[in-house]
Amino acid sequence: MNAIKRIEALSENDRQTLKENLEKEKNNKL
């Protein structure tokens, strides 16, 4: 159970990181 929760937390962090990277790329292109 704990392992699954840890994986879910990781994937949530990954999603946030991906979003931030996309925002940075968009800003760099402007």
N, C-alpha and C positions, 0 to 999 in steps of 0.2 A: 504493500500500500504506500509506504513512504517513498519507495523508489519511483512509483508512478507520479506521485505529487512532485517529486524533485524534477522529473522529466518535464512535467507540465510547466513548472516554473521556468525551466531552462528555455523551453520553446517560447514562452511568453517574453523572456528577455531577448531571445533571438529576433522575435517579431519587432520588438521595440528598436533593437539595433538596426535592423534592416530599414525600418521606417526612417530613422535618423540619417542613415547613410543615403537614402534616396533624397531626403530633403537637402543634404549637403551637396549632392551631385546637381540637383536642380539649381541651387544657388550658384554653384560654380559656372554653370552654363550661361547664366544671365550676364 
